[in-house]
Amino acid sequence: MTTSLASVTSRNPADPDDVVVRIPSPGAFAAADAVERARTAQPEWAHGGAAARSAALGAVADAVDAAGAELTALAVREVGKPLAEARAEVARTAAIWRYYAQAPYEATGAVHEPAAGSGLLLTRRRPHGVAGLITPWNFPFAIPSWKAAPALAAGNSVVLKPAPEATACARRLAELVQQALPSGVFTVVPGGATEGGALVSAADVVSFTGSSQVGRSVVRTATARGIPVQAEMGGLNAAIVLPDADIEQAAAHIAASIAGYAGQKCTATSRVIAVGAALGPLREALAEALRAVPVGDPAEAATVCGPLISESARADVGAAWRGLPTLAGGGVPEGPGWYAAPTLVEKVAPGHRLLREEVFGPVAALLTAGDLDHAVRITNAARYGLVTSVHTADLATALHGLDRLDTGMVRVNAPSTGVDFHLPFGGAKASSFGAREQGRAALDFYTSSRTYTLAPGTGR
C-alpha cells in the first residue's frame, strides 16, 4: 500500500488552494477499534429481523434524497465531478440504498429432501460479521453505497476506509447512514495505507476498489487470513468500431467515455480500435467530437471534462501521450485547477505504456485492425479485462464479438462507461479478483452458505 499519511487532506481539484478537509490520520489502532465496535454491534443488527434492516436502509435512501443538493455540491467541490454527473451519482446512490432495502425479505436458503429416511436438510446463507470496505475517490457516494448497502442488508456491520481525496464525502455519507442505523453498525475510518492495512487485517470480509498495486496487496493479506475478498482494480478498455457502425453515434459514445469526468473511471475508453474501412471516418469524427467536449469548471452545468484529481495525476497523463502524434487535445488548459484536454493519439507502438497500463485521465490511443477477429485479439492482448464496447449494425457480428472477448462486461452500441447497479459488475484477468459486485451477486459475497441436517429425535 501507499506511504502512511501524517494527516488526511483533500483539496478542491478545480481550485487547489481550497482545502476541503484536513485532519490528523487516526492510525491503525483506530481502524482496529472500529472493527471491534462493529463486531460487538453486528449480532443485534443481524438478528433484529428483516423489517428493521429494510426500514433502516430505506431511511438512508430517503436521507440521501433529502440531502441531494448538498451532496452534489460536495462531490463537485471535493473530487471535481462535473455537476451533471454529480447529480446523477447522488440519485443513483439513493436508488442503490432503496434497491437493497428489499433484500432482507428475500429467501436466504432452501429446503431439501434427505437421501434416506425422514428429517430435513436446509441450506441457509448467513452474514460473515464485519465487512471492511476500501473505496476510491472517483465515485465517493455510489461505490461506498453499492458495497455497504448489500453488506448491511445481509446482516453484516460495516467499517469503511475511503480514499483520502474523498474524505469529506465519506464522512457526510456516514452521518446520513448512522442516523438510520444502531451505533457501531456503520463506521468511517479516514486515512491511508496504515488504516487500510489494519482494516484488511481485522475484518471478516473485505471489498476493495482501487489501483492494481494496492489491490494485489489487499488480496494477499486477505487470502492469507482465509477470509473472503473481492478486488476491483481497473481497466484498459477498448471500443471496437466496425465499418457498418453509425460512425457519428460511435464517435459521440467513445468521446464521452474518454473525456467524461476527465477519464477518471475504471470503465473509461482508452483504446479505440477501428476495423477496416471504419478508420478514416472514425478518425475524423472522433477527433472532432473530442475537440468539442466542454472542458472547465465542474460547477458549470455544461462541463463534461473537469479537472484531474491532483497535480501528479495531470503530470502522469501528460507523460503518457508525450511524443505521440496527436489528433485532438494534447495540451493543458489555462487556469488554477488540474486540467488536461481530452486527447486522442495515433501510431502507438506495441508495448507503449498506453497499451499496457491504465492511465487515469482523458487520453486514448487510436488503433487499427483488419477484421473483427484481429480487433478481438488486440483487445484481449491487454492484461486487463473489465469492459469492451462494440459498435456495429449487425447483430451476428456483435454476438461473434461477445463470445470471444475476454472482458467481464460487453456493451454493444453504447459507451464503455455506465453501470447498472442491479446487475453484476466486474472484470476478467487483472481487472478483478473474487466474486462480482452489485445485484444479487453482492448478497452472495457478503454471506456464507450453511448446511443444516435436522433428524427426528428418538425420545419424547
N, C-alpha and C positions, 0 to 999 in steps of 0.2 A: 504494500500500500504506500501512499504518498507520505511525505515527511509530516511528523506531528506538528500541529499548529499551536503557537503560543496563545493566539486569540482567533476567534471566528469573526471574519469580516466579510460583508458583502457590499458591493458598490453598484450604483446605477450605471450599466454599461453605456448608456446614452450620454451620461454626464458623470464621468469618473470621480469628480470632486464631491459628489453626493454620496455619502456613506449611509447606507440603508440601516445596517446594524453592525455593531462591534461589541463583542462580549468575550470574556475570558473562556478559553477552552475548558470544558468541565473535567476532562481526563477519563482514564479507563475506569476508575472507581465509580464514577457517576453512571457509566453505562452498565456496569455490573450490578450496581444498586438498583437501577431502573428495572433490570431483568428480574431481580429478586422480588421487588414490589409487584411486578406484573405476574410473577408466578404465584404469589400469595393471593392476588385478586382473581386469577383465572378460574378456579373451580366454581366459585359462586356465579361468575358470569356464564360459564358453560352450563351449569345446572339450573339456571334461572328460568329456562324454558324458551321455546320458540317465539312466543308472543313478546316477551320482554326484549329479546335481541332484535326482532323485527321492528318493534316500535322505536328502539334506540337508533337503529340505522336509518329509519325513515325520518327521525327527528334531525339527524345530521344532514340529510338531503334538504330538508326544509331550511335549516340554518344556512347552508351554502347558498341556496336560492336567495334568502333574505339579505345575505351579505355580498351578493353578486357584484355590485358596482365597486365595492371596496376591494374585493379580491382581484377583480380585473385590473384596477389601478395599481395594486401592489405587484402583480405579475409584470405589468408594463414597466414599472419602476425598477424592480429588483433584478429581473432576468432579461429585460429588453424585449419581451414578447410583443409583437405588433398588436394594436388594440383589437382588431377583428379576431385574431387568433386567441388572444387572452379571453375575450368574451366567450368564444366557443369552448375553450378549455374549462372555464368555470361552469358553463351549462352542462358540459359532459361530466364534470365531477359530481354535480348534483344527481345526474342521471345514473351514474355508477352506484352511488350510495342507495338510490331508490331501487335499482335493479337487484342488488344483493340484499335489500331489506326483505325480499320474498324468499330468499334461500333458506332461512331457518325452518320454514314449513315443509321443505322438500324431504322426501324419504331418505333416510341415511343408511339403509340396508335392505336386506331381503330375507325371506323365509324359504328354507329348502327342505325337501324330503330326505330323511335319513336313508342310508343304503339298506338298512335292515332294521326291523323292529319299530317300536313306537318312539316318540320323542320329537324334538325339534332341532333343526340346525339353523342357526341365524348368522348372518353377516351384518356388521354394523360399522360405520365409519365414525371415528372419534377424533377430537382435536389433539394436536401434538402438545400444546401447552403455551409456550411463549414464542411468538413469531418475531424474529429480528429482521427488520426491513432496512435496506440501504438503497437510497434513491438519488437520482441525478437532479440537476437544476433545470433542465430544459422543459419539463412538464411538472412544475412544482406542486400542483394540486392533483392532477389526474393520475400520475404514476403512484404517488403515495396512496391515493384512494383505491386504485384498482388492485393494489396489494393488500391494504389494510381491511377494506370492506369484506372481501371473502374470508379473510383470516378471522375477523370478528364474527361474521355470520356463522362460521363453523364452530365457534366457541373458544377460539384462542384469545389470549391477550396479545397486545402489540407494543413493541418498542421500535420507534422509527429514528434512524440516523440519516438526516437529509444531507445533501451536498452543501458545503459552506456557502456557496453563492446563492442558495435559495433558503437561507435560514429564516428570514422574516416570514416568507410564505408558509413554511412548515409550522412555525410557531403559531401563526394565526389560524391555520387549519386545525392544529391541535386544540386551540381554545374552543373552536366550534364543536369538535368531536367530543371533547371532555365534558362539555355541558350536558351531553346526552348519555354519557356512559358512567358507570361507577368508577370511583377513584382507583387509579393504578392500572386500569384496563388498557388505556392508550397513553403512551408517553413519548415525547420527543426528546432525544439527546442530541444537541448540536455538536459539531466538531469535525475532525478529520480522520486520519488513519488510526490514531490511538483509540478513539471511541468506537470506530467501526470494527477494528480488530477485537476489542473487548466484547462487543455485541455478538460477533460471529462465534467467539469462544464460549459464550454463555447461553445463547438462545437454544430453543428446541427444534426450530425450523427456520431457515434463512432464505430470503428472497433478495436478490441484488440486481440492480440495473446500473451500468456504467461502462468504464473502459475495459478492454480485454485484459490488460496487465493486472488491474485490481481484481477483476472478476476471477481470473485464474487463481489468485491468492485466496480469495474467499472460498472458492470451490475446494482447494486443497485443505484448508483449515476445517471446513465443514465435513468433508468426506472422511478426514482423519478421525473426526469425532463420531462418525457414524450417524449424522443427522441429515434429514432431507434438505437439499439445497437446489435452487434454480438460479441461473445467472443469465441475464440478457446483456450481450457485450458488443453490440454494434453491427454495422453492415457496410458493404461496399456494393451498393445496389445498382443494378443495371436496368436500363429501359431499352427494349428491343423494338425497333420500328421497321415493319415490313413495307415493301413498295406499295401495297394496296391500302395502306392505312390512310385515314384522314390526316394529312400532314399538319394542317393548321391546328387541329384539335390536339394531336400528339405533341406538337411543339408547345402549346399552351399548358398541357398537363405536365410535361417534363420541365418547362421553365419554372412552374410553380413548385415542383418537387426539388429543384436545385436551389432556388432562391428564397422560398418561403421560410420565414424565421431565420434568415441568413444561413440556410442549410444545416441548422443545428438540430437535426432529428436523425435518429438511427435509421429511419426509413427514407431519408433523402436520396435522390438520384445522384450518383457520382460517376457513372459510366453510361454513355449513350451509344448504342450500337445500331448503326444504320445498315440495313441489309440491301445489297444490290443497288437498284435504281433509286432507292429512298434517300441516298446520301445527299445529292445535290439540293433537292427541295428542302430536306430537313435541315441541312447545314445553314441555309439562308433563313428559314423560318424560325429556327431555334435561336440563332444569334439575334435576330430582330426581336423576338419575344423577351429575351433576357435583357436586352438594352432598354426595353420599355418597362421593366419591373420598377415600381416606385421604391426608392431607397431613401431612408431618412428616419426621422424621429418616430419611435414606436408608438408614441401617444397620438399621432396623427391618424385619422381614420383610413386614409388612403394607403398608408405604408404597408408594404408586403415584406421587404427585406430591411430589418432593423440592424442594430449593432451586434457584433460578436460579443461573447460573454466577458472577454478580458483582452488586455493588450497582448499577452502572449499568444492567445488564440488567433488574433489577427495576424501576428507575425508568422505563425505556423501556416496559415492559409496562404499568405503571400509567398512563402518559401516553396510551397507545393507547386505553384504554377509558374514560378520564375524561370525564364529562359525558354518557355514553350510558345509556339505560335498561338496567338490569341484571336479568337473570333468575336468575342464580346467581353467587356469588363477588363480585368487585369489592372485595376487601379484602386486607389484609396480615396473615397470622397472626403472633402474638407469638412471639418467640424470637430468638436471636442470628444465625441464618442468613438468607440472602437468599430468603425465601419469598414466594410470591404465591398466592392462592386461585384455583382453576380458575374461569374467568369466561365467561359467555355474555351477550352484549348483543344488543339488537334496535333496530329503527328507525335503522339505519345509513345515512346519506345516500350516494348515489353520489359517488364522488370522495373519500370518507373514507379516511384512511390505512389502516385495517383492510382496505379493499378494493383497495388499490394496492400495499402493501408487505408484505413478510414481517416479522411481529412474532414474535420467537423466544421464545415463552412460552405459558402455558396460557390463551389467550383466543381466542374465536371469535365471529363475527357470525352471527346467525340471519336469513336472508333468505327471501323468498317468490317462487314462480314459478307462473304459471297452468297450465303444462303442461310436459312434458319438453323440448320444443324451447326454451321460454323458459329453463328451467333450464340447458340446454346453452349458450345464448347468454350467460347470466350467468357461467357457469364460464369460458367462452372469452374473456370480456372482460378477464381479468387478463393482465398481461404475462408471467406465469409459466405453466408448463405441465408440472409434474412428475407429480402423481398425482391421480386423482379416484376417490372411492368412490361406487358407485351401489347403492341399496338398493331392491329390488323382488322380487316373487314371480313376475314374468312374464319368461320368457327372451327373448321377442321385444322387449320394452321394453328389456331390458338390452343386447341386440345393437344396437338402434337407437342407444342412447347410445354404445356402443363405437365406432361408425362416425363419430360426429360430434364427439367430444371431442378438443380439441387438447392432449392430455397424453400424456406418454411411457408412462405406466402407468395402467391402469384396474383397479380391484378391485371385484368385484360381491359384495354381501352380506358384506363383510369390512372391517376398519378400513383407513384410508388408510396407516397405518403398517405396517411389516413388509416385509422384503426376503428374497427367495430368492437366495442368493449364487451359484447355478449358472445364473441367468438374467440377461440384460442389464438394467442399471439406468441410467436417465437420463430426461431430460425433453425438452420442446419449448420453443421461444421463449427467454425469458430464463433459464430454469432450467438449461440445459445448452449446452455448446459442444463440438463434436467427437464422437469415437467413444464408444460406450457402454462402461460399466464392467462387470466381473464376467462369469462364464461364459466361453464360447469367444470372445466379443467382446473380452474383455480381452487374450487371447493375440494376437489380430489387431492390436490397438492397439500392443502393445509389440514388434511385429515389422514389417518391411517386406518386400514381395514382390520377389523377384529372378527374372528370366527368363534361362535359360541355353540356348544353342544348341550342341549337340555334333555337329559334322560329321565324317565319316570323313576321315582323312588320305590323301594320295596316295602317300607313301613307305612303306618297310618299317618 
